[in-house]
Amino acid sequence: MILSLSLGLVLLFAGGETLVRGSVALAARLGVSPLLIGVTLVGFGTSTPELVTSIAAALRDSPGIAVGNVVGSNTANILLILGVAALIAPIHCEPRAFYRDAAAVMASALACLGAAAAGAIGVATGAGFLAALGAYLGYIYLRERRRHDAAATMHAREASLAEPLPRGVWLSLAFAVGGIGLTIIGARLLVAGAIDLAAALGVPDTVVGLTIVAVGTSLPELTASVIASLRRQGDIALGNVLGSNIYNILGILGVTAIVRPLTMPAEILRFDIWVMLAATLLLILFAVTGRRLSRGEGAAFLVGYT
């Protein structure tokens, strides 16, 4: 059980990193712009562990882990990951990019709340989530390509966090495919271990999904944000978290619901989704009032998470 959890987390992390680096290298060699790489591949790549884990959980009829993974990851991204990043170096916000992405994060969180209140996320809702994600990505890409402003610069710089290791198109493709394989195997091990742990502890699998699974699948975001903060690129750390939270709800819940419609666990509707919404509002409040997250605010985030 513990071995399955640990090995699953290691494979998820290694697979996510390999997938991102291989995909970025492949895209760059195929002539894809750094802006598009930052907007799509980096954001999607760091959310791959959450995606494959939620799908694996749904296929094992464990909606508590599938949904709890997303809600818990979004909460951890804000309170834990941004808290750590802000402690390393204060995070300054570029207003135009922040307001747009923060609005999208809040809209997606409210959409998740609406789905939770309805009691289920079906195929139609999942397709709607994916359509909204596609529209959002298309909007920011077209807007920033026409006007190369600070927001475009930030998304383009996100691609630099995933420094490509492989050389050559075929080797890059092999890294990307290998990364996908590792994440799939890791997700299966993680979900199996999480279900066994929940049974051993006598708690709902939702609890394990919201905690161990959620934090574990957020490791790529933590790594990317810490690296960005150490480089004094706090705007990238913030953009990484905002983008990941949008992907998690619209992309991961969307795809998972299409693969297997999800029943919303009552525990999440009663408490955890409200924590996610409160964390999102807190982030927006801190960033708007001072246009930055200070070390003190980062410490407050960490205290709030614990």
TILO-327501 format. One record per residue (C-alpha): x, y, z. Coordinates in steps of 0.02 Angstrom, whole numbers, plus 50000, padded with zeros to 5 digits. Layout:
N
XYZ ...
This chain:
306
500005000050000 501335012750053 502505006049919 501145008049788 500815026049843 502655030649848 503105022549683 501565030049601 502055047649657 503845045349596 503285039049426 502005053049410 503315066249447 504615058549332 503355055749194 502665073449205 504405081049196 504915069749051 503305073448956 503485092348975 505315092648923 505065080948777 503515090248717 504335107348731 505875101148638 504805093248503 503725108748482 505245120148473 506045109348338 504415109648240 504415128648242 503075131748373 503255148848454 503815150348636 502185159648671 501095145048614 502225132748705 502025142548867 500145144448850 499785126248806 501145113248829 501885119448993 500175121949073 499505105449009 501105096049047 501175100849231 499345095649248 499625078549168 499805069349336 498125076249393 497335071249227 497895053249221 497575050949407 495785057449396 495425046649243 496165031349328 495125034649484 493525037149383 493815020949290 493955012249459 492295020049513 493135031349640 492415048749609 493025054249780 494825052949720 494445059149544 493585075149603 494525077049767 496155076749671 495635092049570 494865102049713 496295097649831 497615101649699 496865118749665 496855122849850 498645116549871 499215126349718 498675142749797 498995140449983 500455128349982 501395131449820 501185150249808 501505151249995 503195142549972 503595152849817 503205169349903 504285164650052 505755162249934 505465179049849 503985191149847 502905188449693 502515204049592 500945203749483 500865210149305 499115218049312 498475214449137 498935195949137 498415193549318 496685201249302 496285190949147 496925174449217 496205177649391 494495180749314 494645164349220 495165155149379 493675162149475 492475158249332 493095140249323 492965138449513 491175144649507 490815132449365 491485118549475 490355124449616 488865124149498 489275106449445 489485101249626 487795108749671 487005098949528 487705083049605 488605076449452 489705080849304 489045072249149 489675070948971 488805086948916 489535096949061 491255089449028 491145094448845 490615111948898 492135113149012 493295108048870 492485120448750 492725134348878 494555129448900 494825129548712 494015146548695 495085153548836 496715146948763 496265153148590 495825170348657 497445173048753 498515166348611 497725177148476 497675192548587 499475191348643 500145186748472 499405202848402 500045213348546 501675207348620 501435214548793 502045209548965 500745195748974 501395187948814 503165189148880 502665180049038 501855165548945 503345164248828 504545163848976 503555149549054 504245138548917 506015141948979 505625132949143 505505116549050 507265116448981 507225102948847 508435088648875 508285077948718 509045082648551 508235078348387 506415076148339 506315057348366 507195057948534 506055072148589 504555061748535 505225046748631 505385057348788 503595063648769 502875046248740 503925038948880 503305052548996 501505048248955 501845029948992 502655033749160 501205044849214 499915031649167 500825018149266 501115030049411 499285035249414 498695017249422 499865013449567 499395029449658 497525026649642 497665008449696 498705013449846 497525027749891 496005016349887 496885003549996 497455017150117 495705024150133 495035006750170 496405003450298 496085019850388 494205018150377 493985035150294 493115039850130 494255039449979 493815057849957 494905061950108 496415053450032 496055061449863 495995078849940 497625076650036 498955064049987 498425062049806 498125080749778 499795086149851 500715072249761 500015076649590 500435095049622 502305091449634 502655097449454 501835114149492 502835115349654 504465111949563 504095124449424 503565138049547 505065135649661 506255136449513 505395152349452 505525160449624 507355155849642 507645164449474 506665179549538 505315176249407 503845176749525 502625181549389 502955164749307 502635155749472 500975164849487 500525161649305 500965143349325 499755141449470 498355151349389 498525141649227 498595124949317 497005128749415 496085133049255 496705117049171 496255106549323 494415111249322 494035114249139 495245101749064 495425087749190 493645087149254 493055089649074 494035075149002 493705063849152 491825066949144 491805062348960 492765046248994 491675042049145 490295053649211 490665058849390 489555059149542 490005073749655 490475067649830 489415075749966 490955079150074 491685090449941 490095100449919 489905102850107 491645109450142 493115107250025 492475116449872 492135131549982 493935130850044 494515131049863 493405146149825 494005155149983 495835152049935 495505158949761 494675174649831 496095176849956 497395176149817 496465189049714 496245200349865 498085200049913 498695202249735 497495216349691 497785226549849 499675226649838 499985219749663 501145207249743 501215192949867 502425197050007 503375184650114 502155188150256 500675184150145 501555168350086 501765163150267 499915166650296 499485155450148 500515141250222 499715143250393 498005143150311 498415126950218 499005117950374 
